[in-house]
Amino acid sequence: MCEKMWAGVVHAKDDIRYEQIDKPEPRAGEVLVKVKYSGICGSDVPRVLGDACHYYPNVLGHEFSGTIESVGEGVEGLNPGDRVAGAPLVPCMKCEDCQRGDYSLCKHYSFIGTRQFGSFAEYVCIPAMCAVKFDESVSFEQAALIEPTTIALHGLERLDYEGGKTVAVLGGGTIGIITAQWARAFGAREVTVFDVIPERLDFAKKMGATSVVNSMDEDWKDQVATITDGRGYDYVYETAGANATMHMVFEVVGNKGQACLIGKPTRELTFTVAEWEKLNRKEFTLTGSWLGYTAPFPGHEWTLTAEAYRNGMIPYDEGHIFDKYPLAKISEAFDQFRTPGLVKGKILIDCEQ
């Protein structure tokens, strides 16, 4: 008889249940991770409260930390007891994109926590190549943020980033704050975080932003002009995926500047002729970013993040965490997202409770 474990299982739209399912066993090349913390990503919310799940029943969760429980045949360099975070992308490794090392662009991928069972459970099986070790000095709470931290780093590097210049981060959520942290760590002269929630702006300053702008202020454009001496920003990172911040990119970027869209849009978006003409007149570069992987898999984004957490290059603060819920109350955790603007940070699921 198969051993059982507890998990948060999505059965239908707005139907996630705490129940027992079969405990997985690692196959050749896999490791079994005993999950400690699993963060709720913004992309998980429409999969639970909406109808964005790929299939039912499903176990979501792709931002997680834990310890290796056991290893499958042929696994080397990983042992039971190792503290690991999970890189959730499982690329095919065969297509042209994968052969170039552009794993995030693989069209034949699987993904832990969406296309195969994820970390909203006591245990999760992952390919050994997806297990990223982190130091004992790094807490499991912080390590649960490794995945979004790699996304921030990958986005930063999608531009020809150089230190000593000015940076605007549009959106003060988890990835926005961490993008600002990376920008400061790599020597930005000025990092301005934009948001509409005062608590997020206060936290951004605590975590190293040199200035903040509440874009609800009537004079926010004047504030930008003052901060940048009327030139606009050298680098702009949109991290909220909101229509308003997408439009702001065209306003705040400077001549010959560069802008990267990291946030994932959720609504149809159009631009006026006047807005789009700024792309021509400013001759700024506009690009996007997807996930956080490079060769050799899973990429320096993961190894550098683990090291930056260990040595304090990317400081951690409990303010990153909005709340924690035991796995048994995962449905209540998702209820928090029913009120727009209520959740001001990361919600972690304690999968050992």
Number of C-alpha atoms within 10 A of each C-alpha: 4 9 10 13 14 20 29 27 25 22 16 19 15 17 15 23 17 17 14 15 15 13 17 16 17 19 16 13 15 21 28 25 30 24 28 26 33 31 25 23 16 11 14 19 18 14 22 23 20 13 13 15 23 11 15 11 14 24 26 28 26 27 26 32 32 30 22 24 19 18 24 17 11 10 16 10 7 18 14 14 13 20 25 25 31 31 27 25 25 22 21 15 17 11 17 13 16 21 13 12 19 18 27 19 16 20 13 12 16 15 16 24 20 22 17 19 23 28 32 31 31 23 27 29 26 27 22 22 16 20 25 20 22 23 15 10 9 17 15 21 23 18 29 27 26 25 24 21 28 27 21 30 25 23 26 23 16 17 20 8 17 14 14 14 15 24 31 30 30 32 26 29 23 22 26 28 28 27 33 31 23 23 30 22 15 15 15 21 13 22 28 24 30 26 22 15 16 13 11 25 24 15 19 28 17 12 20 20 24 18 18 24 21 17 20 11 11 9 12 14 17 12 18 22 15 12 20 18 10 14 16 23 29 23 29 28 31 28 26 24 17 18 15 12 22 21 17 18 25 21 16 24 28 23 18 15 21 23 28 22 23 26 23 16 14 10 9 6 11 11 12 8 8 9 15 13 13 16 19 11 10 14 14 18 16 16 13 15 20 16 19 25 23 18 14 9 20 24 17 17 22 28 15 15 22 23 16 15 21 17 13 10 16 19 16 17 11 10 15 21 18 13 16 18 18 15 25 20 16 23 20 13 18 18 13 14 15 11 8 7 10 10 15 17 20 20 21 26 29 22 26 16 13
